[in-house]
Amino acid sequence: MKIRTLFLTLLLAGMSWAQRVETTVFFTDMLTANEVPAVTGVTATGTATIGVHVTRNAQDAPTAAVVDFEVNYTHPATEFTGLHIHFAPAGTNGAVVIGTNLSAANPVAHAGGAGRIFRQVTLTDPAQLAVLGQALQQPQQFYVDLHS
């Protein structure tokens, strides 16, 4: 009887520490007309695939996440200086809430035409995880942006 009780206690303790990983993928078209204000005089298009891999604890709270940014584009720019997720609905400028390492100090050079950018971001900060949770619940309140 003691062995069964010990086994059941260990099993329940292990279940309370269990974590799970969930993956959600978002696809979107990137058009200059979607910018605020709309960008004119430039022919550029793209598609973004945003993969979100969230680790959750037994209480279903996010403990860590990895966000994959994959952008395939056609653009005349010679470099890209930003790739991130903003908090705002379509047609509104919003604050950057999840960024990559792409910046004016760390640009991606480009010869013009078609190309691909991939960046992966790891999130462990509780504030960023909370924003990510909101993005997963209300994706229409967020948008991805590639700056040139």
C-alpha positions as CSV (number, residue, x, y, z in Angstrom):
1,M,0.0,0.0,0.0
2,K,2.9,2.4,0.8
3,I,4.4,1.9,-2.7
4,R,1.0,2.7,-4.4
5,T,0.6,5.8,-2.3
6,L,4.2,6.9,-3.1
7,F,3.6,6.2,-6.8
8,L,0.4,8.2,-6.9
9,T,2.0,11.1,-5.0
10,L,4.9,11.2,-7.5
11,L,2.5,10.9,-10.5
12,L,0.4,13.8,-9.2
13,A,3.5,15.9,-8.4
14,G,4.8,15.3,-11.9
15,M,1.6,16.3,-13.5
16,S,1.5,19.6,-11.6
17,W,4.9,20.5,-13.1
18,A,4.0,19.4,-16.6
19,Q,4.6,21.9,-19.4
20,R,3.3,21.9,-22.9
21,V,4.3,23.6,-26.1
22,E,1.8,25.0,-28.6
23,T,2.4,26.4,-32.0
24,T,0.3,28.9,-33.8
25,V,1.1,30.2,-37.3
26,F,-0.1,33.4,-38.9
27,F,0.1,34.3,-42.6
28,T,-0.3,37.8,-44.0
29,D,0.2,39.8,-47.1
30,M,2.5,42.9,-46.8
31,L,1.5,45.8,-49.1
32,T,2.7,49.4,-49.3
33,A,-1.0,50.5,-49.3
34,N,-1.2,49.0,-45.8
35,E,1.3,51.6,-44.4
36,V,0.0,54.6,-42.5
37,P,0.2,56.8,-44.5
38,A,0.2,54.6,-47.5
39,V,3.5,54.5,-49.4
40,T,3.2,55.5,-53.0
41,G,5.6,55.4,-55.9
42,V,7.2,52.2,-54.8
43,T,6.3,48.7,-56.1
44,A,6.9,46.3,-53.3
45,T,5.0,43.3,-52.0
46,G,5.6,40.6,-49.5
47,T,4.2,37.7,-47.5
48,A,4.9,37.2,-43.8
49,T,4.7,33.9,-41.9
50,I,4.9,34.4,-38.2
51,G,5.3,31.1,-36.2
52,V,4.7,31.4,-32.4
53,H,5.9,28.5,-30.2
54,V,4.7,29.0,-26.6
55,T,5.7,26.9,-23.6
56,R,3.0,26.9,-20.9
57,N,3.1,25.7,-17.3
58,A,0.5,23.5,-15.7
59,Q,-1.6,26.5,-14.9
60,D,-1.6,27.4,-18.6
61,A,0.5,30.5,-18.1
62,P,3.1,31.2,-20.8
63,T,6.7,30.7,-19.4
64,A,8.7,31.2,-22.6
65,A,8.1,31.7,-26.3
66,V,10.0,31.6,-29.6
67,V,8.6,33.8,-32.5
68,D,9.8,33.0,-36.0
69,F,9.6,35.8,-38.6
70,E,9.8,34.7,-42.2
71,V,9.2,37.4,-44.9
72,N,9.4,36.7,-48.6
73,Y,9.4,40.0,-50.6
74,T,9.9,41.8,-53.8
75,H,11.3,45.3,-53.1
76,P,13.6,47.8,-54.7
77,A,15.3,48.8,-51.4
78,T,19.0,48.3,-50.9
79,E,18.7,47.5,-47.2
80,F,16.1,46.7,-44.5
81,T,16.3,48.4,-41.1
82,G,13.4,46.9,-39.1
83,L,11.2,43.8,-38.8
84,H,8.8,43.7,-35.9
85,I,5.2,43.3,-34.6
86,H,3.2,46.4,-33.7
87,F,0.2,46.7,-31.4
88,A,-2.5,48.4,-33.4
89,P,-5.4,47.4,-35.7
90,A,-5.1,47.8,-39.4
91,G,-5.0,51.4,-40.6
92,T,-3.4,52.7,-37.3
93,N,0.2,53.3,-36.3
94,G,1.1,51.3,-33.2
95,A,4.0,50.7,-30.8
96,V,6.5,48.0,-31.5
97,V,5.9,45.2,-29.0
98,I,8.0,42.3,-30.4
99,G,11.1,43.2,-32.3
100,T,13.9,41.4,-34.1
101,N,17.6,42.5,-34.2
102,L,17.0,44.3,-37.5
103,S,17.7,48.0,-37.1
104,A,19.5,50.9,-38.7
105,A,22.6,49.8,-36.8
106,N,22.1,46.2,-37.9
107,P,20.5,46.3,-41.4
108,V,20.1,43.5,-44.0
109,A,21.7,44.5,-47.3
110,H,19.6,43.7,-50.4
111,A,20.4,44.1,-54.1
112,G,16.7,44.8,-55.0
113,G,14.2,42.3,-56.3
114,A,13.0,39.2,-54.6
115,G,14.4,37.9,-51.3
116,R,13.8,36.3,-47.9
117,I,14.4,37.4,-44.3
118,F,14.2,35.0,-41.4
119,R,14.6,36.0,-37.8
120,Q,13.9,34.1,-34.6
121,V,13.2,35.9,-31.3
122,T,13.1,34.2,-27.8
123,L,10.8,35.8,-25.2
124,T,11.1,35.1,-21.5
125,D,10.1,38.5,-20.1
126,P,6.7,38.3,-18.4
127,A,5.6,41.7,-20.0
128,Q,6.4,40.5,-23.5
129,L,4.8,37.1,-22.8
130,A,1.6,38.9,-21.7
131,V,1.6,41.0,-25.0
132,L,2.2,37.8,-27.0
133,G,-0.7,36.2,-25.2
134,Q,-2.9,39.1,-26.2
135,A,-1.7,38.8,-29.8
136,L,-2.7,35.1,-29.8
137,Q,-6.1,36.0,-28.5
138,Q,-6.7,39.0,-30.7
139,P,-4.4,38.9,-33.8
140,Q,-6.5,41.5,-35.6
141,Q,-5.1,44.1,-33.1
142,F,-1.5,43.5,-34.3
143,Y,0.5,43.8,-37.5
144,V,4.0,42.9,-38.8
145,D,6.1,45.5,-40.5
146,L,9.3,45.4,-42.6
147,H,11.1,48.8,-42.8
148,S,13.4,49.9,-45.6
